[in-house]
Amino acid sequence: MNKEDENKSRKAREDFIERVGNKEKIILDGRSGSNKNVWLGFAKYGFIGWAVAAPMLAGVAAGLWLDKNCPSSHSWTLSLMALGLFTGCACAWRWVEKEENKIKNESEARKEEKKIKDGDEMKDSAKGERNE
């Protein structure tokens, strides 16, 4: 085997080991706080549900009061329920986008930390090779 084939083989082996290590880290990170993640997931879905339901119910209550005290040709209940539904969906959408951006930023920060860590390890290994 010549030097070029040996370098390609070593590079492929290092890439494979890195991919397996990354997948293992993802799995271990997922397992480390599994109970917390389940309850956190329930809390998030609960928040989204109440973010939609609460304004809608408030719209229904206000609409019923208006229909009773200020009769008109159209139904205040249906109009305000639709307005509450729209408002709740908009709030939930905004909250989900904010959480998604937070997750994306944390992921990018982890990648940067990993690059810095890998760079430091490469520098250390290069120093070790020079000392030998």
Backbone as CSV, one residue per row, in Angstrom:
resi,resn,N_x,N_y,N_z,CA_x,CA_y,CA_z,C_x,C_y,C_z
1,MET,0.838,-1.177,0.000,0.000,0.000,0.000,0.885,1.243,0.000
2,ASN,0.557,2.176,-0.882,1.380,3.380,-0.892,0.862,4.396,0.116
3,LYS,1.592,5.499,0.280,1.270,6.521,1.286,-0.099,7.151,1.050
4,GLU,-0.433,7.408,-0.212,-1.708,8.070,-0.528,-2.890,7.192,-0.129
5,ASP,-2.829,5.896,-0.453,-3.903,4.978,-0.064,-4.000,4.852,1.453
6,GLU,-2.849,4.853,2.098,-2.819,4.754,3.554,-3.460,5.982,4.202
7,ASN,-3.176,7.164,3.665,-3.773,8.402,4.185,-5.285,8.417,3.970
8,LYS,-5.749,7.960,2.788,-7.191,7.901,2.517,-7.875,6.945,3.474
9,SER,-7.237,5.811,3.705,-7.804,4.814,4.613,-7.889,5.363,6.032
10,ARG,-6.842,6.029,6.478,-6.823,6.610,7.813,-7.885,7.701,7.937
11,LYS,-8.013,8.546,6.906,-9.004,9.618,6.918,-10.420,9.033,6.963
12,ALA,-10.693,7.987,6.180,-12.015,7.353,6.179,-12.321,6.751,7.542
13,ARG,-11.327,6.126,8.154,-11.503,5.528,9.478,-11.788,6.614,10.516
14,GLU,-11.061,7.725,10.464,-11.283,8.827,11.400,-12.670,9.439,11.210
15,ASP,-13.104,9.599,9.962,-14.443,10.134,9.690,-15.520,9.205,10.244
16,PHE,-15.323,7.904,10.058,-16.292,6.925,10.559,-16.371,6.981,12.088
17,ILE,-15.230,7.021,12.728,-15.193,7.082,14.190,-15.864,8.359,14.683
18,GLU,-15.636,9.481,14.003,-16.266,10.742,14.396,-17.788,10.668,14.241
19,ARG,-18.278,10.097,13.141,-19.737,9.984,12.938,-20.362,9.104,14.007
20,VAL,-19.734,7.988,14.311,-20.265,7.098,15.350,-20.257,7.810,16.698
21,GLY,-19.179,8.531,16.990,-19.103,9.278,18.251,-20.193,10.333,18.359
22,ASN,-20.457,11.038,17.259,-21.514,12.057,17.264,-22.883,11.428,17.508
23,LYS,-23.156,10.312,16.848,-24.446,9.636,17.040,-24.583,9.118,18.464
24,GLU,-23.501,8.594,19.005,-23.527,8.113,20.385,-23.804,9.260,21.355
25,LYS,-23.180,10.407,21.120,-23.403,11.574,21.981,-24.855,12.026,21.917
26,ILE,-25.445,12.034,20.741,-26.849,12.419,20.591,-27.740,11.464,21.369
27,ILE,-27.483,10.185,21.254,-28.290,9.179,21.959,-28.140,9.343,23.471
28,LEU,-26.913,9.497,23.945,-26.684,9.653,25.388,-27.295,10.948,25.915
29,ASP,-27.205,12.032,25.140,-27.833,13.290,25.553,-29.342,13.124,25.657
30,GLY,-29.923,12.382,24.741,-31.357,12.152,24.768,-31.788,11.312,25.953
31,ARG,-30.956,10.363,26.330,-31.303,9.477,27.450,-31.067,10.125,28.805
32,SER,-30.160,11.081,28.862,-29.749,11.615,30.162,-30.889,12.283,30.924
33,GLY,-31.786,12.972,30.260,-32.870,13.650,30.960,-34.216,13.223,30.421
34,SER,-34.418,11.915,30.237,-35.622,11.441,29.559,-36.896,11.804,30.317
35,ASN,-36.914,11.701,31.656,-38.128,12.052,32.406,-38.413,13.543,32.288
36,LYS,-37.374,14.340,32.381,-37.538,15.784,32.268,-38.072,16.145,30.887
37,ASN,-37.559,15.502,29.849,-37.980,15.806,28.498,-39.441,15.448,28.256
38,VAL,-39.914,14.361,28.835,-41.313,13.972,28.664,-42.221,15.015,29.283
39,TRP,-41.926,15.411,30.511,-42.760,16.403,31.175,-42.639,17.766,30.514
40,LEU,-41.459,18.070,30.029,-41.273,19.325,29.315,-42.100,19.337,28.033
41,GLY,-42.149,18.200,27.356,-42.968,18.087,26.150,-44.443,18.274,26.444
42,PHE,-44.916,17.630,27.527,-46.314,17.807,27.928,-46.607,19.269,28.261
43,ALA,-45.677,19.909,28.938,-45.871,21.312,29.306,-45.955,22.197,28.065
44,LYS,-45.107,21.918,27.079,-45.132,22.721,25.851,-46.447,22.552,25.107
45,TYR,-46.901,21.314,24.957,-48.177,21.094,24.268,-49.331,21.685,25.065
46,GLY,-49.259,21.599,26.377,-50.285,22.198,27.211,-50.327,23.703,27.050
47,PHE,-49.144,24.309,26.999,-49.088,25.759,26.807,-49.692,26.150,25.473
48,ILE,-49.350,25.419,24.427,-49.885,25.737,23.103,-51.403,25.590,23.104
49,GLY,-51.903,24.543,23.730,-53.354,24.331,23.795,-54.059,25.456,24.526
50,TRP,-53.530,25.837,25.673,-54.157,26.908,26.446,-53.969,28.256,25.785
51,ALA,-52.869,28.436,25.057,-52.655,29.699,24.342,-53.724,29.909,23.273
52,VAL,-54.245,28.821,22.724,-55.317,28.910,21.729,-56.676,28.944,22.425
53,ALA,-56.870,28.089,23.425,-58.185,27.946,24.055,-58.590,29.161,24.886
54,ALA,-57.656,29.731,25.638,-58.009,30.831,26.546,-58.566,32.056,25.815
55,PRO,-57.902,32.566,24.755,-58.488,33.719,24.057,-59.821,33.382,23.378
56,MET,-59.932,32.132,22.912,-61.176,31.728,22.279,-62.322,31.705,23.303
57,LEU,-62.055,31.156,24.475,-63.086,31.123,25.523,-63.424,32.527,26.012
58,ALA,-62.418,33.385,26.094,-62.680,34.772,26.479,-63.558,35.450,25.429
59,GLY,-63.306,35.156,24.156,-64.133,35.705,23.081,-65.566,35.212,23.155
60,VAL,-65.744,33.930,23.476,-67.093,33.374,23.622,-67.812,34.050,24.786
61,ALA,-67.132,34.199,25.924,-67.757,34.820,27.099,-68.152,36.268,26.799
62,ALA,-67.239,37.017,26.174,-67.556,38.404,25.838,-68.687,38.466,24.810
63,GLY,-68.672,37.541,23.851,-69.716,37.503,22.836,-71.080,37.185,23.424
64,LEU,-71.131,36.232,24.351,-72.410,35.913,25.002,-72.941,37.115,25.772
65,TRP,-72.052,37.817,26.487,-72.476,38.997,27.242,-73.002,40.077,26.294
66,LEU,-72.278,40.320,25.175,-72.722,41.327,24.213,-74.045,40.933,23.549
67,ASP,-74.189,39.641,23.207,-75.445,39.187,22.600,-76.618,39.385,23.555
68,LYS,-76.367,39.176,24.836,-77.440,39.312,25.827,-77.779,40.786,26.076
69,ASN,-76.750,41.636,26.177,-76.963,43.035,26.550,-77.091,43.990,25.363
70,CYS,-76.548,43.649,24.226,-76.611,44.523,23.036,-77.021,43.692,21.819
71,PRO,-78.276,43.289,21.716,-78.697,42.455,20.591,-78.458,43.176,19.254
72,SER,-78.023,42.402,18.265,-77.804,42.954,16.928,-78.130,41.883,15.889
73,SER,-77.988,42.248,14.622,-78.345,41.306,13.550,-77.308,40.194,13.379
74,HIS,-76.104,40.414,13.838,-75.088,39.358,13.742,-74.719,38.858,15.148
75,SER,-74.099,37.685,15.163,-73.762,37.054,16.441,-72.391,37.522,16.925
76,TRP,-72.391,38.214,18.061,-71.133,38.617,18.670,-70.348,37.397,19.143
77,THR,-71.052,36.374,19.570,-70.380,35.176,20.096,-69.498,34.547,19.028
78,LEU,-70.042,34.322,17.852,-69.255,33.703,16.781,-68.116,34.612,16.319
79,SER,-68.396,35.899,16.207,-67.362,36.844,15.759,-66.195,36.895,16.734
80,LEU,-66.517,37.031,18.011,-65.441,37.130,19.005,-64.750,35.789,19.247
81,MET,-65.471,34.685,19.056,-64.825,33.375,19.155,-63.791,33.228,18.033
82,ALA,-64.166,33.640,16.816,-63.224,33.570,15.695,-62.023,34.484,15.941
83,LEU,-62.277,35.666,16.464,-61.183,36.590,16.783,-60.266,35.992,17.857
84,GLY,-60.857,35.379,18.875,-60.063,34.730,19.918,-59.253,33.564,19.381
85,LEU,-59.847,32.790,18.471,-59.128,31.671,17.862,-57.935,32.186,17.063
86,PHE,-58.156,33.212,16.272,-57.074,33.800,15.480,-55.962,34.328,16.388
87,THR,-56.341,35.057,17.416,-55.366,35.618,18.351,-54.569,34.515,19.046
88,GLY,-55.258,33.476,19.509,-54.580,32.362,20.181,-53.618,31.637,19.258
89,CYS,-54.039,31.406,18.018,-53.154,30.730,17.054,-51.922,31.585,16.758
90,ALA,-52.129,32.893,16.635,-50.997,33.792,16.385,-50.014,33.772,17.555
91,CYS,-50.534,33.777,18.775,-49.657,33.727,19.960,-48.893,32.407,20.019
92,ALA,-49.591,31.302,19.766,-48.946,29.988,19.791,-47.884,29.899,18.699
93,TRP,-48.199,30.401,17.519,-47.253,30.381,16.405,-45.985,31.159,16.773
94,ARG,-46.161,32.339,17.342,-45.021,33.167,17.739,-44.175,32.469,18.792
95,TRP,-44.827,31.824,19.757,-44.100,31.129,20.811,-43.308,29.949,20.241
96,VAL,-43.925,29.191,19.328,-43.238,28.040,18.722,-42.035,28.511,17.911
97,GLU,-42.185,29.594,17.160,-41.050,30.128,16.402,-39.915,30.557,17.340
98,LYS,-40.275,31.186,18.447,-39.260,31.621,19.413,-38.519,30.413,19.989
99,GLU,-39.240,29.358,20.343,-38.612,28.146,20.862,-37.732,27.482,19.807
100,GLU,-38.205,27.474,18.562,-37.419,26.878,17.476,-36.110,27.640,17.285
101,ASN,-36.171,28.962,17.321,-34.953,29.761,17.194,-33.998,29.515,18.359
102,LYS,-34.557,29.352,19.565,-33.729,29.073,20.729,-33.012,27.731,20.568
103,ILE,-33.728,26.728,20.097,-33.130,25.402,19.877,-32.047,25.487,18.813
104,LYS,-32.327,26.220,17.732,-31.354,26.355,16.651,-30.093,27.052,17.145
105,ASN,-30.257,28.103,17.943,-29.097,28.822,18.474,-28.277,27.946,19.410
106,GLU,-28.942,27.146,20.243,-28.223,26.229,21.136,-27.458,25.192,20.332
107,SER,-28.070,24.694,19.260,-27.416,23.706,18.416,-26.175,24.297,17.747
108,GLU,-26.298,25.527,17.252,-25.144,26.181,16.629,-24.042,26.433,17.646
109,ALA,-24.423,26.788,18.860,-23.426,27.020,19.905,-22.682,25.727,20.230
110,ARG,-23.427,24.607,20.280,-22.778,23.307,20.528,-21.799,22.962,19.416
111,LYS,-22.203,23.242,18.163,-21.312,22.950,17.034,-20.042,23.786,17.127
112,GLU,-20.188,25.053,17.489,-19.015,25.916,17.641,-18.101,25.408,18.755
113,GLU,-18.703,25.005,19.880,-17.905,24.470,20.982,-17.158,23.217,20.546
114,LYS,-17.845,22.372,19.759,-17.223,21.137,19.289,-16.055,21.459,18.349
115,LYS,-16.249,22.450,17.462,-15.161,22.828,16.553,-13.962,23.334,17.336
116,ILE,-14.233,24.158,18.351,-13.148,24.688,19.170,-12.445,23.557,19.906
117,LYS,-13.247,22.636,20.465,-12.676,21.504,21.204,-11.849,20.627,20.274
118,ASP,-12.397,20.338,19.077,-11.666,19.513,18.110,-10.389,20.206,17.657
119,GLY,-10.442,21.525,17.497,-9.247,22.275,17.118,-8.182,22.202,18.185
120,ASP,-8.604,22.303,19.444,-7.650,22.196,20.553,-7.043,20.803,20.615
121,GLU,-7.866,19.771,20.380,-7.350,18.403,20.405,-6.355,18.185,19.275
122,MET,-6.655,18.771,18.090,-5.726,18.617,16.969,-4.401,19.305,17.273
123,LYS,-4.479,20.496,17.909,-3.250,21.202,18.277,-2.445,20.374,19.271
124,ASP,-3.141,19.782,20.252,-2.467,18.954,21.252,-1.823,17.735,20.610
125,SER,-2.541,17.098,19.672,-1.977,15.909,19.034,-0.804,16.288,18.133
126,ALA,-0.881,17.465,17.493,0.229,17.915,16.660,1.460,18.196,17.524
127,LYS,1.234,18.783,18.705,2.354,19.030,19.611,2.969,17.717,20.071
128,GLY,2.102,16.738,20.338,2.591,15.435,20.769,3.401,14.748,19.693
129,GLU,2.992,14.897,18.439,3.733,14.276,17.335,5.104,14.956,17.155
130,ARG,5.125,16.280,17.345,6.381,17.004,17.202,7.366,16.617,18.307
131,ASN,6.828,16.351,19.513,7.701,16.016,20.637,8.275,14.605,20.513
132,GLU,7.635,13.760,19.707,8.114,12.374,19.592,9.258,12.246,18.687
